[in-house]
Amino acid sequence: MISTKARRSTPKVRTGCATCKTHRIKCDERRPRCGQCTSAGRSCPGYPQASTSQPEIKMYNIPFKVPGSRADRELLHYYCCEAAGSLSRLSDTTLWTHLILQRCEDQSVIRNSIVALTSLYRDYMLVRSPRFEISVKHIQRITRSHSQLRAHLTRDPSAEVALICSLIFYTFECLIGNVQQALWHLDQGLILLRRLQTDYPYLVDGQETYAQLVAIFSQLDIHASIFLLERTPILRLASPEQVMHTVPERISGLSDLETSLAVLQNWTLWHLMEFVEYKNLPQSHVPSIVIRQRLQLEAQLQELEELSEKMATSEDFQSFTSAQRQRLILLRSQALIFHAVLLENIICTFDGAKIPLEATCRFDIALTQISTLLSLSSESESESSFEKKTPSNRAFTLSTNIIAMLYFICLKTSDRRILRTALSLMQGSLFTSRDGLWDARTAVTIVKAIVSEDDLQSEEPEMDLKLEDVGSGIVDTDGGLEEAFKLLKLEQSQIK
C-alpha cells in the first residue's frame, strides 16, 4: 500500500508584493523592498494599502442564534461591540450588555427595538454635521418598533418588556434630540415602575432584571429633574426617616456607593422642590422641620463624600480597572456637586450678609475630578482596539450627568476662575457630546450668550451676579436647554 503524506494546510498570505505573487513565491515583506526581489534583482512594487472601509463581518459576536436578515445580525454585532458599552458608560453595564441581550433571544419585540436603536446610534456617530437629521429609514424602524410593542402587549401584557422598550424608546428620542418625546417615554416607564413597586413589590424585589431597571430609571429620573428645573422626580426612593440611614457604615463596592448616591440625589431634589419657597431666606424664617431635613441630608452627603474618598485612597483602589476608577471619580464628582447645591440653600445670615457654606470649594474639587475623568476617558478610548474616532468626533452616553454638572456649576458659581474652567471643559472634548437629554454644544451656547467675553475674562475674582440670576427667565424656563436656546435666539432677534 502506498501512503501519501497529507499536505499541511497553511493560511494564504495576501499582503505580499505583486512580483512575489506573480512568481508564486513567499514574500518576506521587508521594507522598503522585499528580500526576495532584492536578491533576484527584480523590481519590487511595494505592498497594497490597507483598506479604510469597514470590513465585512464574517462572524457575529452574538451569544444566541439570531433570526432575521444579515443586516439585523450585523447591527446586533455592532450593538454588542460598541453601542451597549456607550449606553452603559461609567455605570453598571449588566443591563445593556447582558440582560437586554438575554431578552432579545426570546422576545422579538425587544430584539427589533435594539436593532432599530443600533441603526440610529451608528448613523448618529458617523454624521459629520453638528445637527443630526433623522432619515426616513429610521422613522420607519422606530414606528415599526412602537407598533410591535403595542401588538405584543395586547397578547402578553409583560411589565418587563414594556419597561425595557420604554427605556429603548427614550434613547431613540435622546439621539434624535426630541427632548419632549424622550421625557414622555421616560415618564411612562417611571409611572409603570412606581405602580409595580406599590402594587406588586414581590415581582420587583429579588429579580436581577428589575433591580437593574430600577437603578437605570432612578438615574434617568434624576437626570430629567435636573434638566427641567420645575420637575419633581416621579420615583420616591426614600422617606425623610429613611434618608437618615441611607449611607451604610461600610460600602463594599461601587454599586453600594451608586445606590446610596441615587437615593440622596433623589431626596435632595424632592426636598428643594417641596420647600423652594424657603430658598435663601434667613434661618429664622425657615420652619424647623425644613432645617432639620436639610441638615440630615447634608450630614449624609458629607458621609458619602468621606466614604468615596476613603475608597479612592484604599489599597483596593490599586486593583481597580480603568473603568472602575472612572466610575468612582464620576460618583465622587456627583456627590460633591449635589452637596454644594444643597449648601447653597442652607444660608446663614450675619449682619444681612449671605455666607455660602463651602459650596465654592466643592465646585472647585469637582472640576478637578471631572478634568481627571475626561483625561482617563480619552486615554481609554485611544487604547481601545475596537473604538475608532468617528468623522465628527461625536460621543453619546445616557446618564453620566457630566454635561449637566458642568452647566450647573457655570450657572451657580460666582467665582470667575471656576466658571472659566467649567466652560473650558464643556468646550473641549465634550463639545460634540450628548449625554441623554443634555447636549454640550447647546449648553456652551447658552452660557456664552448670558456672560460677555469681557466679563468672563475680567481679572476680578468674584462676579457681581451669578449667571442663573443674570439669565433669569431663560435658564430657569420650563423646557430645559432646548427651550432656553429658543428663548435666547428670540431675544437676540428682537434686539437686532
Secondary structure, DSSP 4 states (H G I P E B T S, - for coil): ----PPPPP-PPP--S-HHHHHTT------SSS-HHHHHHT------PPPP-SPPPP-S---SS---S-HHHHHHHHHIIIIIHHHHTTTS--HIIIIIHHHHHHH-HHHHHHHHHHHHHHHHHHH--SSSPPPPHHHHHHHHHHHHHHHHHHHH---HHHHHHHHHHHHHHHHHHT-HHHHHHHHHHHHHHHHHHHHH-HHHHTT-HHHHHHHHHHHHHHHHHHHHSTTPPPSS----HHHHTT-S-SS--SHHHHHHHHHHHHHHHHHHHHHTGGGTT--GGGS-HHHHHHHHHHHHHHHHHHHHHHHHHTSGGGGG--HHHHHHHHHHHHHHHHHHHHHHHHS-EEETTEEE--SHHHHHHHHHHHHHHHHHHHHHHHHH-SS----TT--EEESS--HHHHHHHHHHH--BHHHHHHHHHHHHTTTTTEEETTEEHHHHHHHHHHHS-HHHHT-S-SB-SS-HHHHTTTTTT-TTHHHHHHHHHHHHHHHH-
